[in-house]
Amino acid sequence: MKIDIGILGMGYVGLPLAIVMAEKYKVIGFDVDRNRISSLKMGIDKKKDVTSKKIIKTDLTYSNKPESLKNCNIYIVTVPTPIKNNKLPDFTFLKNASKIISKYLKIGDIVIYESTVYPGATEEICIPILEISSLKINKDFYVGYSPERINVGDQVNTLKTIPKIVSASNKYSLKKIKKLYESIIDAEVHPVSSIKIAESAKVIENVQRDVNIAFVNELAMMFKSFKIDIHEVLNAACTKWNFLNFRPGLVGGHCIGIDPYYLAHKSISMGYKPEILFSARKINEEIPNFVLKDLKQKLSFHKIKTSKAKVLFLGITFKENTSDIRNSKALSLALGLKKTCKNILICDPYLKGEDLNLEFEFTSNLPEEQKFDVLVLAVAHSLFLKIKPLTLLSKVGFVYDIKAVFEPHEKIYRL
């Protein structure tokens, strides 16, 4: 049977997947964002996850018209699963994608979900919407779940090299889905016994990181009161073979800072309130405020008037080497600092000023000819690792190195 694939969602997950799938199959890259599709048709990924060269040379059709999906027989859903303001799961994008597919679903079609959800969500939320088509699961069509594992900005661990978990609504579709992913990636394709197992595996991957980072963040706050360098402590502890090398820092983005709330929501609905999970979230959400307070104390120590301090803020995205600012705690910190420090220059090589739409002075290039009272390294973009921070300081200035990338110095403070 000829395989025609429709991938719904052309973000940091869907676009790389579409590019790789198009090497072997006919692919429609669908997104409801007309501007996003227009850019991709011109070979431009404004998120900078895929190069223009790769986009242009790939035989791939981009569309924002749902009817373009009507001839597909495999649908892959890679839309965002954010949270609402009240921290509850927001399935709007997932439901809308499922509704679109239901209009064109045919006998024998397979629908694969890659978006992160809580255990049971695919069967409880997505399949009933697909069945609006009057077709029945495992009789007329099939569903799979294969969680995305894209690490934004990572050029080493990529789609083709990361092991892929696959699951499906029955053994027939599991075999088909496993074969599909085996045809496009070099890494292991790992089948599991149920969709719920795959959903669970994905969500705990990110929850585990959140909890581990929260532990070292709490240590960082604790050891700062002891006047002990937490980074030297961690370096020493890491000489033991089984010590886990997590480092303190800002925890944001659309995965680690979001997925714990999905798992917690499901757990609470089943009668169990998680303790460690919520404690970790509370600690990691507090870090920007802790850094802000510490920054103000350092300003006072250096006898720098907060209202007149000239600040260079390095990095505003949620992590290094990406243009993604969703749930960025670096941005939260900058906004908090701006309430008292009016003279802040944001420097981020992965963004343009208009991307922020905020009242910040902004540059994409390092202002090497200027001097600053405070240099805050919030995001460890590769470009920043090469700079000599002390050369950018005024006579009274200091560096606040949240990521601990600069060599220790009396004028360089760390989280």
C-alpha positions as CSV (number, residue, x, y, z in Angstrom):
1,M,0.0,0.0,0.0
2,K,1.3,3.5,-0.9
3,I,1.9,5.6,2.2
4,D,0.7,9.2,2.3
5,I,1.5,11.0,5.5
6,G,-0.1,14.1,7.0
7,I,1.8,15.7,9.9
8,L,-0.3,18.2,11.9
9,G,1.7,20.9,13.6
10,M,4.8,22.4,12.0
11,G,6.6,23.3,15.2
12,Y,9.9,22.1,16.7
13,V,8.6,18.5,16.6
14,G,6.5,18.4,13.5
15,L,8.9,20.1,11.1
16,P,12.0,18.0,11.7
17,L,9.7,14.9,11.6
18,A,8.2,16.0,8.3
19,I,11.6,16.6,6.8
20,V,12.9,13.2,7.7
21,M,9.6,11.4,6.7
22,A,9.7,13.2,3.3
23,E,13.0,11.4,2.5
24,K,11.0,8.2,1.9
25,Y,7.3,9.1,1.8
26,K,4.9,11.6,0.4
27,V,4.3,14.1,3.2
28,I,1.9,17.0,3.8
29,G,3.1,19.4,6.5
30,F,0.0,21.0,7.9
31,D,-0.4,23.9,10.3
32,V,-3.3,26.2,11.1
33,D,-0.8,29.2,11.3
34,R,-1.0,30.8,7.8
35,N,2.2,32.9,8.4
36,R,4.1,29.8,9.5
37,I,3.2,27.9,6.3
38,S,4.0,31.0,4.2
39,S,7.5,31.2,5.7
40,L,8.1,27.5,5.2
41,K,7.1,27.6,1.6
42,M,9.8,30.3,1.2
43,G,12.3,28.0,2.9
44,I,12.4,30.0,6.2
45,D,12.0,28.4,9.6
46,K,11.8,31.4,11.9
47,K,12.3,29.1,14.9
48,K,15.7,28.2,13.4
49,D,15.2,24.5,14.2
50,V,15.8,23.5,10.5
51,T,18.1,25.2,8.0
52,S,16.7,26.9,4.9
53,K,18.9,24.6,2.8
54,K,17.3,21.5,4.2
55,I,13.8,22.9,3.9
56,I,14.3,24.0,0.2
57,K,15.8,20.7,-0.9
58,T,13.1,18.5,0.7
59,D,10.2,17.4,-1.5
60,L,7.5,18.3,1.0
61,T,4.1,20.1,0.7
62,Y,3.2,22.7,3.2
63,S,-0.5,23.7,3.8
64,N,-2.8,25.5,6.2
65,K,-5.9,24.1,4.4
66,P,-7.4,21.0,6.1
67,E,-8.6,19.5,2.9
68,S,-5.0,19.0,1.8
69,L,-5.0,16.1,4.2
70,K,-7.9,14.2,2.6
71,N,-5.7,11.7,0.7
72,C,-3.5,10.8,3.6
73,N,-3.7,7.3,5.2
74,I,-1.3,8.0,8.1
75,Y,-1.8,11.1,10.3
76,I,0.8,12.2,12.8
77,V,-0.2,14.8,15.4
78,T,2.6,16.9,16.9
79,V,0.7,19.9,18.2
80,P,1.5,21.6,21.5
81,T,-0.1,20.5,24.8
82,P,0.3,23.6,27.1
83,I,-1.4,24.4,30.4
84,K,-4.0,26.9,31.3
85,N,-3.5,29.8,33.7
86,N,-4.8,27.6,36.5
87,K,-2.1,25.0,35.7
88,L,-4.6,22.5,34.3
89,P,-4.0,20.7,31.0
90,D,-5.1,22.5,27.9
91,F,-6.1,20.0,25.2
92,T,-7.4,22.7,22.7
93,F,-4.8,22.0,20.0
94,L,-5.0,18.3,20.4
95,K,-8.8,18.3,20.2
96,N,-8.8,20.6,17.1
97,A,-6.3,18.4,15.3
98,S,-8.4,15.3,16.1
99,K,-11.5,17.0,14.8
100,I,-9.7,17.9,11.5
101,I,-8.6,14.3,11.0
102,S,-12.1,13.0,11.8
103,K,-13.4,14.8,8.7
104,Y,-11.1,12.9,6.4
105,L,-10.6,9.6,8.3
106,K,-11.0,6.5,6.0
107,I,-11.1,2.7,6.6
108,G,-7.6,1.4,7.2
109,D,-6.1,4.8,8.2
110,I,-3.7,5.1,11.2
111,V,-3.5,8.1,13.5
112,I,-0.4,8.5,15.6
113,Y,-0.1,11.0,18.4
114,E,3.3,12.4,19.5
115,S,2.2,15.2,21.8
116,T,2.9,14.8,25.5
117,V,-0.2,14.0,27.6
118,Y,-1.1,12.2,30.8
119,P,-1.7,8.4,30.9
120,G,-5.0,7.7,29.3
121,A,-5.5,10.9,27.4
122,T,-5.3,9.5,23.9
123,E,-8.0,6.9,24.6
124,E,-10.2,9.2,26.7
125,I,-10.0,12.4,24.6
126,C,-8.6,11.8,21.1
127,I,-10.2,8.5,20.1
128,P,-13.8,9.6,20.9
129,I,-13.3,12.7,18.7
130,L,-12.0,10.5,15.8
131,E,-15.0,8.3,16.1
132,I,-17.2,11.2,15.3
133,S,-16.4,10.2,11.7
134,S,-18.7,7.2,12.4
135,L,-15.7,4.9,12.0
136,K,-14.8,2.6,14.9
137,I,-11.4,2.1,16.5
138,N,-9.7,-1.2,15.6
139,K,-12.5,-2.1,13.2
140,D,-12.2,0.7,10.7
141,F,-9.1,2.7,11.8
142,Y,-6.2,2.5,14.2
143,V,-4.5,4.7,16.7
144,G,-0.9,4.8,17.9
145,Y,1.1,6.9,20.4
146,S,4.8,7.5,19.9
147,P,6.0,10.3,22.2
148,E,8.3,13.0,20.7
149,R,11.7,13.2,22.3
150,I,13.2,16.2,20.5
151,N,15.7,18.1,22.5
152,V,15.5,21.7,21.1
153,G,18.8,23.1,20.1
154,D,20.6,19.8,20.4
155,Q,22.6,18.9,17.3
156,V,23.9,15.6,18.7
157,N,20.8,13.9,20.0
158,T,18.5,14.3,17.0
159,L,15.3,12.6,15.7
160,K,17.3,9.9,13.9
161,T,19.6,9.1,16.8
162,I,17.1,9.1,19.8
163,P,15.4,5.8,20.6
164,K,11.7,5.8,19.7
165,I,8.9,4.4,21.9
166,V,5.9,3.1,19.9
167,S,2.5,1.9,21.0
168,A,-0.8,1.2,19.4
169,S,-4.5,0.3,19.8
170,N,-3.8,-3.3,18.7
171,K,-1.0,-5.6,17.5
172,Y,-1.7,-5.1,13.8
173,S,-1.3,-1.3,14.0
174,L,1.7,-1.6,16.4
175,K,3.5,-3.7,13.8
176,K,2.7,-1.1,11.1
177,I,3.8,1.9,13.3
178,K,7.0,0.2,14.4
179,K,7.9,-0.5,10.8
180,L,7.2,3.1,9.8
181,Y,9.5,4.6,12.4
182,E,12.2,2.0,11.8
183,S,12.3,3.1,8.2
184,I,13.3,6.7,9.1
185,I,15.5,6.5,12.2
186,D,18.8,4.8,13.0
187,A,18.1,4.3,16.7
188,E,16.1,1.6,18.4
189,V,12.4,1.5,18.0
190,H,11.0,0.2,21.3
191,P,7.4,-1.2,21.3
192,V,5.4,-1.3,24.5
193,S,2.2,-3.1,25.4
194,S,-0.2,-0.2,25.5
195,I,-0.7,3.4,24.7
196,K,-0.9,4.2,28.4
197,I,2.5,2.8,29.0
198,A,4.0,5.0,26.3
199,E,2.2,8.1,27.6
200,S,3.4,7.4,31.1
201,A,7.0,6.8,30.0
202,K,7.1,10.2,28.2
203,V,5.6,12.3,30.9
204,I,7.9,10.8,33.7
205,E,11.0,11.5,31.6
206,N,10.4,15.2,32.0
207,V,9.0,15.0,35.6
208,Q,12.1,13.2,36.7
209,R,14.3,16.0,35.3
210,D,12.1,18.6,37.1
211,V,12.5,16.8,40.4
212,N,16.2,16.3,40.1
213,I,16.8,19.9,39.1
214,A,14.6,21.1,42.0
215,F,16.8,19.2,44.4
216,V,20.0,20.9,43.3
217,N,18.1,24.2,43.1
218,E,17.2,23.8,46.8
219,L,20.8,22.9,47.5
220,A,21.9,26.1,45.7
221,M,19.7,28.3,47.8
222,M,20.7,26.4,51.0
223,F,24.4,26.5,50.3
224,K,24.3,30.2,49.4
225,S,23.2,30.9,52.9
226,F,26.2,28.8,54.1
227,K,28.5,30.9,51.8
228,I,29.6,27.7,50.1
229,D,30.0,27.3,46.4
230,I,27.4,24.8,45.3
231,H,29.2,24.2,42.0
232,E,32.5,23.2,43.7
233,V,30.4,20.9,46.0
234,L,28.7,19.3,43.0
235,N,32.0,18.8,41.2
236,A,33.4,17.0,44.2
237,A,30.3,14.9,44.7
238,C,30.4,13.9,41.1
239,T,33.7,12.0,41.7
240,K,31.5,9.2,43.1
241,W,30.3,7.0,40.3
242,N,26.6,7.0,41.2
243,F,26.1,10.7,41.9
244,L,23.7,12.3,39.4
245,N,25.2,15.4,37.8
246,F,22.3,17.8,37.8
247,R,23.0,21.5,38.0
248,P,21.0,24.4,39.4
249,G,19.3,26.9,37.1
250,L,16.1,28.3,35.6
251,V,13.5,25.7,34.7
252,G,11.1,26.8,32.0
253,G,10.1,25.8,28.5
254,H,7.2,23.8,27.2
255,C,8.2,20.4,28.6
256,I,9.9,20.2,32.0
257,G,7.9,23.2,33.4
258,I,4.6,22.0,32.0
259,D,4.4,18.2,32.0
260,P,4.4,17.7,35.8
261,Y,1.0,19.4,35.9
262,Y,-0.4,16.9,33.4
263,L,0.6,14.0,35.5
264,A,-0.5,15.7,38.7
265,H,-4.0,16.4,37.2
266,K,-4.5,12.8,36.3
267,S,-3.2,11.6,39.6
268,I,-5.5,13.9,41.6
269,S,-8.5,12.8,39.5
270,M,-7.8,9.2,40.5
271,G,-7.6,10.2,44.2
272,Y,-3.9,10.6,44.9
273,K,-2.2,14.0,45.4
274,P,1.5,13.8,44.6
275,E,3.8,15.5,47.1
276,I,7.3,15.4,45.6
277,L,6.1,16.5,42.2
278,F,4.4,19.7,43.6
279,S,7.3,20.4,45.9
280,A,9.7,20.3,42.9
281,R,7.4,22.6,40.9
282,K,7.2,25.1,43.8
283,I,11.0,25.2,44.2
284,N,11.7,25.6,40.5
285,E,9.1,28.3,40.1
286,E,10.7,30.2,42.9
287,I,14.2,30.4,41.4
288,P,13.7,33.6,39.3
289,N,12.6,35.4,42.5
290,F,15.5,34.0,44.5
291,V,18.0,35.2,41.8
292,L,16.3,38.6,41.6
293,K,16.7,39.1,45.4
294,D,20.3,37.9,45.3
295,L,21.0,40.3,42.4
296,K,19.6,43.3,44.3
297,Q,21.8,42.3,47.3
298,K,24.9,42.3,45.1
299,L,24.0,45.7,43.6
300,S,23.8,47.1,47.2
301,F,27.1,45.4,48.1
302,H,28.8,47.0,45.1
303,K,27.2,50.4,46.0
304,I,25.5,50.5,42.6
305,K,22.2,52.4,42.5
306,T,19.6,50.1,41.2
307,S,17.7,52.8,39.3
308,K,20.8,53.9,37.5
309,A,22.5,50.5,37.0
310,K,23.5,49.7,33.4
311,V,22.6,46.0,32.9
312,L,23.6,43.6,30.1
313,F,21.3,40.6,30.1
314,L,22.6,37.6,28.2
315,G,20.0,35.3,26.9
316,I,16.2,35.4,27.1
317,T,15.1,32.1,25.5
318,F,14.0,29.2,27.7
319,K,17.2,27.3,27.1
320,E,20.5,27.6,25.1
321,N,20.8,27.6,21.3
322,T,17.1,28.0,20.5
323,S,14.8,30.9,19.7
324,D,12.0,29.5,21.8
325,I,10.8,31.8,24.6
326,R,7.7,29.9,25.7
327,N,7.6,29.8,29.5
328,S,11.1,31.3,29.6
329,K,12.2,31.9,33.2
330,A,15.1,34.0,31.9
331,L,12.4,36.3,30.5
332,S,10.6,36.2,33.8
333,L,13.8,37.3,35.6
334,A,14.4,40.1,33.1
335,L,10.9,41.4,33.6
336,G,11.3,41.3,37.3
337,L,14.6,43.1,37.1
338,K,13.1,45.7,34.8
339,K,10.8,46.9,37.6
340,T,13.7,48.5,39.4
341,C,16.5,48.6,36.8
342,K,15.4,50.7,33.9
343,N,18.5,50.5,31.8
344,I,18.6,46.9,30.6
345,L,20.0,45.7,27.3
346,I,18.9,42.3,26.3
347,C,21.4,40.3,24.1
348,D,20.2,37.1,22.4
349,P,21.7,35.9,19.1
350,Y,18.6,33.7,18.4
351,L,16.0,36.4,18.5
352,K,15.2,39.7,16.9
353,G,13.7,42.7,18.9
354,E,10.3,42.3,17.3
355,D,10.2,38.7,18.5
356,L,9.9,39.9,22.1
357,N,7.3,42.6,21.7
358,L,8.4,44.0,25.0
359,E,9.8,47.4,26.1
360,F,13.4,46.2,26.3
361,E,16.5,47.6,24.5
362,F,17.6,44.7,22.4
363,T,20.5,43.5,20.3
364,S,21.4,40.2,18.6
365,N,25.1,41.0,18.7
366,L,27.4,41.4,21.7
367,P,28.0,45.1,22.5
368,E,31.7,44.7,22.9
369,E,32.4,48.5,22.9
370,Q,30.2,49.2,25.9
371,K,30.7,48.9,29.6
372,F,28.1,47.6,32.1
373,D,27.5,47.7,35.8
374,V,25.9,44.3,35.8
375,L,26.3,41.4,33.4
376,V,23.7,38.6,33.9
377,L,24.3,35.4,32.1
378,A,20.9,33.8,32.0
379,V,21.1,31.4,29.0
380,A,24.3,29.6,28.0
381,H,24.1,30.2,24.2
382,S,27.3,28.9,22.4
383,L,28.2,32.5,21.5
384,F,28.3,33.6,25.1
385,L,30.8,30.8,26.1
386,K,33.5,32.6,24.2
387,I,33.3,36.0,25.8
388,K,35.5,37.5,28.4
389,P,32.9,38.9,30.8
390,L,35.2,41.1,32.8
391,T,36.1,43.2,29.8
392,L,32.5,44.3,29.5
393,L,32.3,45.6,33.1
394,S,32.5,49.1,34.5
395,K,35.0,49.8,37.3
396,V,32.3,48.9,39.9
397,G,30.6,46.2,37.8
398,F,30.1,42.5,38.5
399,V,28.9,39.4,36.7
400,Y,25.9,37.2,37.8
401,D,26.6,33.8,36.1
402,I,23.4,31.8,36.5
403,K,24.8,28.9,34.4
404,A,28.2,28.8,35.9
405,V,30.1,28.9,32.6
406,F,32.7,31.5,33.5
407,E,35.8,30.8,35.5
408,P,35.5,31.8,39.2
409,H,36.6,35.4,40.0
410,E,35.9,37.8,42.8
411,K,33.6,39.8,40.5
412,I,31.7,36.8,39.2
413,Y,28.9,35.5,41.3
414,R,26.9,32.2,40.7
415,L,23.5,30.9,41.6
